[in-house]
Amino acid sequence: MHCRPNPSSPLKTRLGMLAAELSMFLALLALAASGCATSVADAPQLSAKKAPAADKPHIVNKPMPASLEDAPLIPREVLFGNPTRAQARISPDGKWLSFLAPVKQPSGAEVMNVWVAPIDKFEEAVAVTEDKLRGIRGHSWSNDAKSILYSQDKGGDENWHLYATDVATKKTRDLTPIEGVNAQIAGDSQQFPGEILVGLNDRNPQLHDIYRVNLATGERKLVQENPGVAGFITDDKLNVRMALNFTETGGQVWMLPKGEAGETGFPDWDVIETFGPEDAMTSGPAGYTADGKTFYFQDSRNRDTAGLFATSTETGETKLIAEDKRADAGGALVHPVTQKIQAVSFTYARREWRVLDPTVQADLDYLGKFQDGEFEVTSRTTDDTTWSVAYILDDGPVKYYRYTRPAKGGPGERSMTYLFSSRDDLDQYPLVKMHDRVIESRDGMNLVCYLTLPPGSDPDGDGVPNAPVPMVLDVHGGPWARDGWGFNGEHQWLANRGYAVLNVNYRGSTGFGKEFINAANGQWSGQMHDDLLDAVDWAVKQGIAQRDKVCIMGGSYGGYATLVGLTYTPQEFACGVDIVGPSSLVTLLQNAPPYWAPFMPVMKLRVGDWTTDLGKEELLKRSPLTRVDKIERPLLIGQGANDPRVTQVEADQIVEAMQAKNIPVTYVLYPDEGHGFARPENRMSFNAVTEAFLAEHLGGRYEPIGEDFEGASITVPTGANEVPGLEAGLKAAGD
């Protein structure tokens, strides 16, 4: 149930060279070779119902109203439908601009597809892909600038197929036309622009082998059979250079090939580096430079936070090249040809950049001063004279620009050309600021948190409302992920309805060093939950939240935290919203996807041992399913029927247990979704239900369900009568 990067967004992350099952863990540490680590700038997150156009470079929000009553309701469609546009990418040759935008289908539905325009003629943009159902959520260019690459699954099953669309002919080829197989880009190179490496678990569902695939013909050749490892690191010659695996105790080992090919036709492996369990979550390989002479990696051994290190493959000399005492090395700016890391970012509460290569110092200075907020470089041309840049604000949409720079960063004029915004009409609404806060837990740990308040409630902008308000504690998934600063549609939505919204980076969240992660071992429903309770206590004592009107809500691990909140501390929260959260840690671990097998020793260490009777007993003690009779407060559950990580069993079994004890519950099930709700129609329908549910139990305002079930696959097996307007909405959608 880890919050892994979306495989449909194949950014050229250094750790993206690993097979899929490795990336679900290590890509939390990813160093992005084509720019910064992906975040809100690459996440389709806003709504659109118009053709892609870009006619205004700046968004100016309406003035903040004096009170919530004076603030107009922001329609759910604005915040949770498709974005107007997203993910600006410039082709390697600098001739084309690509982006995601909706395409209207004969049914009337609007589905995200890839559009391409000449670099200086945005008005000539045309859709080159033809996804008709789920929508494309991420894309990249091939190195020869001829193809758009993207991934897609069916109904959320995460059996990703990799597709290549020829930009000239608009013909799309399925590069991995094997059903029931999980595919992911495992490497690419400018030296072989018409080919890529792909990881496929077609031979063994538990392991990804590496294939070399021709983009034009689809022909693939096996280059590395997986001997039982979590993944591989490749180089610019498309060679497999290193293997990585997890030990039985949850540690990590790196291996290099040795000698000649063995009986399998592939070389055996020698262990060259070993990391204990305490360092396995905060250390990992980050790849090679194009000449193969430098190897980058993150390492937390003999330190707390992960520093970025570089090793010479010729001399073996290793150097620490960037570190921060508060945060792990995070995103990276990497030269598009040499693959040398030029700058590294560290994010404690807000992102900070450390420049390693003086030739980009002037560029980062320029970008940092150009606009408020945080910036990300989303693509760079091969000659490195043109970048696409995204600016992230907390109170406005993501704005994309084309940045022109002198060759090799030398003297000369720098300029920015506005491309588009992720949403064109947010300026119709007063959007609120996000405040970063550090809250101390009961045992002295610093919890980096993010707080948003209802419009008009905080006229002096100090992050404390004039009077306490109802609050939603929004718990992130993972748990090996983190919340961050920036525009958050969920925050704006809930604040607009009258709620404070608080995100908490509880222990186990990534980016804050190994001590913080390791403090979560075996603490599901324990100290991880205590951190959430401490944050609520802080909000109440600060005069932010009303004690009796706090909802706990979240997806994946956040859904589990919701169930824990209502079963282990039944009087703490007024209500709960669980989205694809596990109810039993035993069945969660027993039903993990097969390609998680190499990672399961880590789960055994961090969560618990499901393979022994004693281990199962301990896991059940920390499972909400065993404490259903303790539930006193209203619960809303959302689940995707095809979820491969947190299967439908998790929702079904707790709903059945509650029904057996005559405890009310509303259960919303989507037959065409997986781990989260990808289709905008489904997202909006569930949020319509959630909004009415929160209004009933927290007292905020809400937009009626109206037509938000139109086109959605929503079903409600039980509890429709518990949410205002739900039964009527279902009836109207069925008529």
Secondary structure, DSSP 8 states (H G I E B T S, - for coil): ------TT----BGGGGS-HHHHHHHGGG--BTTSS--SGGGS--S---S------S--------SSGGGS----HHHHHS--SSEEEEE-TTSSEEEEEEEEE-TTS-EEEEEEEEETT-GGG-EE-----SS-----EE-TTSSEEEEEE-STT----EEEEEETTT--EEES---TT--EEEEEE-TTSTTEEEEEEEEEETTEEEEEEEETTT--EEEEE--SS-SEEEE-TTS-EEEEEEE-TTS-EEEEEEEEEE-TTSSEEEEEEEEE-TTTTTS-EEEEE-TTS-EEEEEE-TTSSS-EEEEEETTT--EEEEE--SSS-EEEEEE-TTT--EEEEEEESSSEEEEE-SGGGHHHHHHHHHHSSSEEEEEEE-TTSSEEEEEEE-SSS--EEEEEE--GGG-SS--EEEEEEES-SSGGGS----EEEEEEE-TTS-EEEEEEE--TTS-TT-SS--SS-EEEEEEE-SSSS----SS--HHHHHHHHTT-EEEEE--TT-SSS-HHHHHTTTT-TTTHHHHHHHHHHHHHHHTT-EEEEEEEEEEETHHHHHHHHHHHHSTTT-SEEEEES--S-HHHHHHT--GGGGGGHHHHHHHT---SSHHHHHHHHHT-GGGGGGG--S-EEEEEETT-SSS-HHHHHHHHHHHHHTT---EEEEETT--SS--SHHHHHHHHHHHHHHHHHHH-------TTTTTT---EEEE-GGGSTTHHHHHHHHH-
